[in-house]
Amino acid sequence: MLSKNVTVRGVIVPLVTPFKEDGTVNEKALQRLIEFLIRSGVHGVMPGGTTGEFALLTVEERQKLLEATLNTVNDRVLVLAQTGAVSTETTIALTRHAKAVGVVAATIITPYFVRLSEAALVEHYARVAQAVPDFPLFLYNIPQMTGNNITPEVVAALVPRCPNIIGMKESSGNLGQLIDSKAAGGANF
């Protein structure tokens, strides 16, 4: 059963992904970055987001990045995982992995490259939410990068159907849409 006591507040930093010259993830630099952020007082970190260049990483690299982040954090701050991908199946696999390794919640960017209708976005997110029904999820809207926009209507269709969708990372820059999406999601969204 989903815990309604999931609280994600404060400064949650989307991590950059440090790379070595050969293009592999630099885990030592990642550790230094996380230690610096924790010393600086952040409340959580999110590997694999847009600033972390997730689209350039393989599924295995994304999983390893998340595991390295969790090992470094060692329960000192929250870890949220950005688990969105082009396909629903890959998104589900990454979200299941995030849950299995112990992150507090996942943020899920819209599919990118292919434009989807609102109905298709609802189905995508509903399938992911239903695959991990007891795991908290945040929608992640950044239409200027993905070509897909999570409208208040999408939020209104999803929240009653998927109680584990508990919030949204709204990066569209549209304040009116943010306000309307919050209202569409209800008091606890």
Buried (B, 14 or more C-beta within 10 A) or exposed (E): EBEEEBEBEEEBBBBBBBBEEEEEBBBEBBBEBBEEBBEEEBBBBBBBBBEBEBBEBEEEBBBBBBBBBBEBBEEEBBBBBBBBBBEBEBBBBBBBBBBEBEBBBBBBBBBBEEEBEBEBBBBBBBBBBEBBEEBBBBBBBBBEBBEBBBBBBBBBBBBEEBBBBBBBBBBBEBEEBBEBBBEBBEEEB
